[in-house]
Amino acid sequence: MESPQKKPPVIAILGAGIGGLALAIGLFKRNVQVTIYEAADKFSMVGAGIGLGPNSLNAMDIIDPGFREQYDKVKTPNEKPDFEHSVFDALYAEEGFGEKRGWTRGLIGAPYFTRSSAHRRDLLEIMDNFINKGNVRFGKRAQSVEQVGDKVLIKFRDGETEAVDAVVGCDGVKGITRRTVLGEIAPEEVQPTFCGMYIYRGIIPMDKAKGILGTHAGDAKFFMAKGKAVAVYPISQGREENFVFFVSDPNPWLYGDNTIPCAKEEMIEDLKGFDGRLIKLLDYARPLKWPTWHHPRTSSFYNGRVCLLGDVAHACSPHQAAGAGQGLEDAAVLSHLLSLVKSSDEIEAAFRAYDAVRRPRAQKVVITSIEAGNIYIWQHPGIGDDMNKVVENANQRLHWIWQHDLRADIEKAEQEFYRLVLEQQ
């Protein structure tokens, strides 16, 4: 007799940000059905600029070649040919940007690298077009995620409960799925860690940016000083400039998840010593201190039939422009593995193979990102304010991220998956 055909597993994604949508796009491309549960009432287009390196674009190609094609239509390169292959130009934040010292340029990049970035809104609009709206349920804020037998129960704040075969948590740096995965095996790792710096940020129309920064607008720049810095780069196909001020804060962040309102005078005081042109950018910043968080240690990306993807797994500081790319890499690997799953009893093998391949690399990105952040605010003990050393280090530290062979990772993960499936038979 033929064995009865097993039903495909019921899979839920919690969170419709970049990571969750990327995973869904990859699964739909591979004919794997999934339901996305999103706390908001619609896709959130709120956010700022996102930088994507070659590894991110490769991940898009693997997830769905159409995804990469659509991104190419809205991406924003550096404006001037001199900066085409530069992730940023390192300059002093002091009056004159270092020209008084004879410093005029500190290019970070590689011949194979082409700078591209996007407004988060533009990226999410592209991704939205790949999603079947019937597979998304809005207004579903999860209250708890619990494994009961061979099912995962999702309890929502509206009182509804869903029983599914697997949950992929894409619910952000402080998402509840992190407690489900780590609460028993490593409770000290559940909460994110303050990165030791807060930010001021904003978006300015490009014509206004050029009026303030002159020729420094339109291309990615990183203006550095002791304990503080500002990154600026073009988004929205050159119509806008994104800027992020970083301010070191050695004290614990005592305000929970919240941003802290502040006076403009306080922002100016924080940035004392900066060139007046940079201070003028604050006219376009919201008067808020945004804390930065990361997950410097995560002992597992899965527990049973619950798995973590994106920031809830490996939130990192933004200093290597690598966070979104790591979420895309997660989605490329996990969508492939879940397409191999024939029944719900193979789910854990897929999650275990994903964890084995993705966690070491993603964790290294977390650790090296905060290291880069400290270098760029001149707080690295071996580099300090030596800009030649800053540039030398920056030009060496990104290749392993950009040039990674993601297809080899997927092959390795597939082999591990089949080994684990055989092992459990």
Steps between C-alpha positions, in 0.01 A plus 500: 500500500610854433555710809243777539617834367606731780352846522735795451568681827311811602758777540450843658726804470472756778587845368477665158823698499781446253600160641149361524401616152826373350438155646141503371616603152749212497238251618236613251759476222557137607126425525503476879190652658538715809292748699651828617367651822574871540421709808440821303186569301698519174853459373711759681687729262655694789876501514812649356780401266632149454837414350541172312831342403576239232407215736155653550441524126612138456250399768222683315589311183477169683173587676338600169683648199204730448565651843850607397372634168243719675754624755732605219226735377484698827850472643705814556870506409752763600462803277855570379708248302794538743286341772331224296694223674509661845282395791596831661760776504656543847539864604550698820187645661694804619481842335627463144456119494877449541617726219708704747693180571540428129234226512264514203389143439493155665327262262371168637396241244623258235515482118232229501271699735237738363331714760122468516240588759127551522235660713346226711161608363610436141641158584184393684278621215693276262471203735130562553442436128625141536265416787156346455284718723289199589802362685537801730298568813536851637421621850628173649736584785628180657486482877666161543651221293500159667583150386241244604568149377565509127326835455591863567226712653497871421281703732411845371398803700160502332425168673548275196729195512657330200650150505769448236780255426778759504561866579773719356545806719580810295370730771794735549776563750268465802263242351325252729617197302850554637373406847332188360829385352745610772291540815589159640846435353651849532263743675776759538515531119131579445518877539710707261806689622539876470780573250635787707385769261183679402418672174332806354368442152307655218445533127562823310404588142808476279483861383504613864787261578703644215425849622653404835774249413584607146695236309496270803129433445391226261766246598541289814718677759596416857611800708688386812601642837580376850190330641270614219454494123245548224434291189323655200401329177252538211170313484178523298694492172688812597201709601582481872795466733487281810709599802576327831693664786663257745569608858690281745329438833681277751202495737227232499188589303234539769202589283381159384412475133436869471658781309560804719376846402767766528553867429685608190748679728584164656566350158730791411683464831554128432663590169723779626805537279323389181518710185206740490378344176439171677319675784261654244382149411335489843233734362370189321538258793223404737596612855530143625778282635476153345676223694694243299471133595666178401511129587869429564431140597232255388549134592244371250282634220237233561330294766286211379265644240561867567776677309646853497581709192636853456536747787333278758785253438796728442425871529817696448621859502477670159869576455571235235167553320458124535186443707241491221733287289527239774121477513494446124763227530289336773199505269692353207627205705181432695263527202708238321505267799127529563436419134667162566271417792239238406324470835489673834730248666785634281459859617750477782764353268458803274531742791804318636676510162417871468642568846820311424569700185365846580571560868883510494512748214219721626652512850833604355324787321350613833837503678693666217229763448530642851877482467472710183273742683760557769771548237293764320454701821871464580453277804704201384813475720733397218377752243368804685479817290758390242291539184753316287455197724120546500495494120743208481288296741172590328641397163590156634201414717212470252621258233401187695145637522472616139669206326336215687389195300135470604427224248767287667326564834171381352661184366657434839168559677319266259754223561464546876120494472496168313753352743276594793187365330672167437621494857148531639350224283 
